[in-house]
Amino acid sequence: MTQQTTGPATGSNTDPLDHAMARSRGLDTLLRDLTDRAVVQVPGAVACSVTVRRADRLMTLAGSTGLPAGLDLRQYENGSGPCVDAAETGEAQYSPDLAAETRWPAYTEYALATGVRCVLALPLPVEGETGAALNLYGLEPDSLARGLDAARAFAERGADAVNEALRIERQQASAADVRTALLSRSVIDQAVGMLMARERIDAHRALERLRRASQERNVKLRDLCAQLVARASGGASDRRQ
């Protein structure tokens, strides 16, 4: 793990997290930027990650450059560790020297093997999620002590940024769902119209036939209708040629 430059950014009065939000093209991009910026802004930090619980399991959504992949994974596998405890209890977890730590023996052994001696995990109040944490790592005993205030301030701003990104992501997902529903409705209506014309039946009977066929073939109604419309379009094109 390589030591990185620490200390607050200079030369601008604008919060760098605002820059991150402005440039971000999604939650993943934002979180990667946040973890790298945490290493720069929190004295003593050489690596950072963000833990979030999704689908009833904890996962690392982003990690800074130089973060050993197993640092968080070992905690999830064992269900024990500073970031697990911070995410699940909502309380900050600080271990000034892992060589003297007794709370997480399996994790501590692995972390020490990677060169990590100091860990700080801060809970992130993320809307719509049951647990999240910002995890910071140092190479020397108590190396994060002088950065505790900066870390807490960064976690507060980071949570705001993550919540905003999640809100935008949910809105985009909702809009995509609406577009998908409209496209599905359109292709189903086309298939119903084709069946009405071909079989000389009303719309209700045509839709029931399509539903029955989708069940018998174990194919989604939307996909079945799309196939029918595509075949009809292809046949019409052949006849025009």
KOLGU-153666 format. One record per residue (C-alpha): residue in three letters; x, y, z. Coordinates in steps of 0.02 Angstrom, whole numbers, plus 32768, in hexadecimal, padded with zeros to 4 digits. Layout:
N
alaXYZ/...
This chain:
241
met800080008000/thr804B80A77FCB/gln80478140803B/gln7FE681CD7FE9/thr7FED82888003/thr7F7B82C3808E/gly7F38836B80C2/pro7EAA83DC808C/ala7E9A84167FDA/thr7ECD84CA7FBC/gly7EAE85537F3E/ser7DF0854B7F3A/asn7D6185787FAD/thr7CEE84FB7F59/asp7CD184557FB2/pro7D2983CE7F4A/leu7C94835C7F67/asp7C2C83D87F03/his7CA783C37E75/ala7C9483077E85/met7BD783157E7B/ala7BE383867DE2/arg7C55830D7D86/ser7C02826C7DBE/arg7BAA82027D3C/gly7B61818C7DBB/leu7B6F814A7E6C/asp7C0580DB7E46/thr7C69816B7DFC/leu7C3D81DD7E8D/leu7C6F815D7F11/arg7D1781397EBF/asp7D3881F47EBD/leu7D0382057F73/thr7D77817C7FB1/asp7E0D81C77F57/arg7DE382747F9C/ala7DD1822F804D/val7E8581F28046/val7EBE82A08013/gln7E5682FF8092/val7E648292812E/pro7F12829C817E/gly7F5E81EF8199/ala7EEB81948120/val7F3D812C8097/ala7EA280D0805A/cys7DE580E18063/ser7D4B807D8035/val7C8D808D803D/thr7C247FFE8082/val7B697FF3805F/arg7AEA7F6C8087/arg7A877F377FEE/ala7A187EA07FD5/asp7A357E72808C/arg7AF27E68807D/leu7B827EE08094/met7BEF7F0B7FFF/thr7C777F877FD3/leu7C327FFE7F50/ala7CD780597F36/gly7D8B805A7F71/ser7E1980D67F5D/thr7EB880B37EFD/gly7F2A803F7F60/leu7EA07FEB7FC7/pro7EBD7F2F7FDA/ala7E1B7EDA7FA2/gly7E177E638036/leu7E167EE980BD/asp7D587EFB80B4/leu7D307E50806B/arg7D7B7DF48100/gln7D077E568172/tyr7C6D7E29810C/glu7C9E7D718107/asn7CB57D6B81C3/gly7C267DE181EC/ser7C9F7E3D825D/gly7D0D7ED6824C/pro7D0D7F93825F/cys7CAC7FBC81BF/val7C2D7F3181E4/asp7C107F748293/ala7C068029825A/ala7B877FFF81D1/glu7B1C7F908241/thr7B207FF382E4/gly7B2B80A4829F/glu7BBC80C78316/ala7C6D80FA82E6/gln7CF3807582FC/tyr7DA880A98318/ser7E3A80348334/pro7ED980998351/asp7F497FFF8349/leu7F0E7F5A82FF/ala7FA57F03834D/ala7F507F1F83F6/glu7E9C7F0683B7/thr7E337E788401/arg7D857E9883B8/trp7D9F7E4C830B/pro7E2A7DCA8313/ala7E117D7B8266/tyr7E087E23820F/thr7E977E6D8275/glu7F0F7DE4823F/tyr7EEB7E028187/ala7EF27EC18195/leu7F9A7EBC81EC/ala7FDC7E4B8162/thr7FB27ED380E2/gly800F7F578147/val7F767FAC8194/arg7F8A7FDD824B/cys7EFE805C8265/val7E468058822F/leu7DB780D4823C/ala7D0680A58203/leu7C80812C8206/pro7BC7810781EA/leu7B75815C8154/pro7ABC81888165/val7A88815280B7/glu79CF8160808B/gly797B80BF8055/glu7A0B80528091/thr7A157FF58137/gly7ACE800F8154/ala7B63806B810A/ala7C1080A08142/leu7CA78103810B/asn7D4680A18134/leu7DF280F08146/tyr7E998096815A/gly7F4380CD819C/leu7FEF807C819A/glu802E80B58244/pro7FE6809E82F3/asp7F69812A831C/ser7F92817C8275/leu7EDC81AF825D/ala7ECB82058305/arg7EF982B182BF/gly7E7B829A8233/leu7DE28269829B/asp7D8B8312828C/ala7DB1831E81D2/ala7D71826C81B9/arg7CCD82908212/ala7CB2832F81AD/phe7CDA82D3810C/ala7C6182468138/glu7BD482C38153/arg7BF2831680AB/gly7C0E826D805A/ala7B67822D809A/asp7B0F82C68050/ala7B6282A97FA8/val7B3B81EF7FA7/asn7A86820F7FD6/glu7A75828C7F48/ala7AC382127ECD/leu7A5081867F08/arg79B981F87EF3/ile79EB821F7E40/glu7A0E81677E1E/arg796181367E5D/gln790F81BB7DF1/gln796C817C7D58/ala793B80C97D7F/ser788580FE7D94/ala7888815A7CED/ala78D580C07C9A/asp784B80537CE3/val77C780C87C9C/arg781880C37BEF/thr782180067BF5/ala776A7FFB7C27/leu7735806E7B99/leu7799800B7B1A/ser774F7F697B5B/arg769F7FAE7B50/ser76BF7FE97A9D/val76FD7F417A5D/ile766F7EE47AB5/asp75EF7F587A66/gln763D7F3A79BB/ala76347E7D79D2/val757E7E887A0C/gly75517EEF7973/met75A67E7378FF/leu754A7DE0794E/met74A27E3C7946/ala74B97E5B788C/arg74F57DAC7864/glu74797D4978CF/arg73E77DC678C5/ile73D37DC97983/asp73C17E577A00/ala744F7EA27A68/his74227E437B07/arg74277D987AB3/ala74C87DC47A57/leu751E7DF67AF9/glu74E27D577B50/arg75297CEC7AC4/leu75D07D437AD1/arg75D47D2E7B8E/arg75AA7C757B80/ala76317C5D7AFD/ser76B37CB57B69/gln76887C437BFC/glu768D7BA47B94/arg77367BD37B48/asn777A7C197BEC/val77A57CBC7B94/lys777F7D6B7BD5/leu76E87DBA7B81/arg77517E507B4A/asp77D57DDF7AFA/leu77527D737AA2/cys76FE7E0D7A5A/ala77A57E547A22/gln77CA7DB279C6/leu77207DB6796E/val77357E6C793A/ala77E87E4C78FE/arg77B07DB77895/ala77207E19784A/ser77937EAC7823/gly78107E3777D1/gly77897DE47767/ala77467E8B772E/ser77F67EC276FF/asp78117E23769A/arg776E7E3D763B/arg779D7EF1760F/gln783F7EB375C5/
